[in-house]
Amino acid sequence: MPYRNAWVYCLAMIAMTLLAFWPGYFSRLGTAKIAWHIHAVTATAWMLLLAAQSWSIDRGERARHRSLGLAIFILVPMFMVGALICPLLSGPKLMIFWTTKEI
C-alpha cells in the first residue's frame, strides 16, 4: 500500500480544521445559522469517513473499507447541498461571491 497510516494524516487534518475554524465558527456555535451547522456536520463526517476508510484498509478490513466507500455516495451530495445553501441562507454578505454587482 502506498500510503500506510494515511488515517493519521486524516485525523491531523481534522485537528487543523478545528483550529482553523475555531475563531469564526466553533467559538460561536450558538450564533451560527443552521446552514453553517449542516455544512460543518457533513464536512466533518466526510473527513471522518476518509479517516475510517483509510484506517480499515490499513488494518486489512476490505469489507469494511468497501462499505465505508459506498457511504460516500450519500455523504458527498449532502455535503454539496450544505456547501451550496451556506451562501444562499447567510444573506448578502456572502452572496457577493455569487454576483457580479457589489453590495
N, C-alpha and C positions, 0 to 999 in steps of 0.2 A: 504494500500500500504506500503510495507516495507521500501521504500526509498523516503519519501516525500521530496520535494525540492531538489532532486538529480541534477536538472538542474543547481543549484547554484554551485555545485561542478564541473560540466562540464565546466561552464564559468570560474571557478578558474583554471581549468586545461588548458584552452586556454591561460589565462593570464600567467601562469607559463611557457607554451610553448613559448610564445613571449619572456619572459625573458631569457629562456634557449638558444634560437636560435638567440638572438639579436647579439652577437658578431660574429658569423660565417655566418649568413645568412641575417637577417633583416637589419643590418647596412651596408651591401654591396649588396643591391638588384640589382644595376646597373651592377655589375660584375659577378653575378651568372649566371650559364648556364641554358638554357631552361629546361633541365631535372629537375633541382632543383626547378624551378618555378612550373612545373607540379606537382611534388611531394608535394610541400608546399601548393598549392591550393587544391589538393584533400585531403590532411591530414587535413587542416583547415576546409574544407567542411564536412568531416566526423565528426570532433569534434562538429561543429555547428549543424549538423544533430542529433547527440546524445543529445545535449542540448535541441534542439527544440522538439525532440520526448519525452524526459523526461518532459519538460515543458507542452506539450499538454496533456499527460496523467494525470499529476498533476492537471490540470485545468478541467479534466473530458471530454476532447475533444477526444473521442475514434476514431472517423472517421479520424481526422487529424493525430492522433498518428499512425494509421494503414497506412495511405497514406505515411507518412514520413518513416515508416518502409519498404515500398516497394521500396523507393528510394535507400535503401542500396544495392539492387541488381544491381544498376547501378554504385553507388559510390565506392563500395569495389573493383570491377575489375579495375576501373580507378585508384584507389589508389595503387593497386598492380602493375599495369603497370608502374606507376610513380616511385614506390619504386624500381622496377627492372631495369629501364632504367638509374637511377641515377649513379650507379657504372659503367655501360656499357659506358655511354657517358661522364663520367668525367675523363677518362684516367687512366693511370697505377697507379696513387697514390691511388685510391680507389679499383682498381682491385686486389690489393694484398690480399684482404679478400676473393676473389673468386678463388685464385690459391694456389698451394702448393709451388710454386717456388718464392723466394724473388726477388724483382725487385731492 
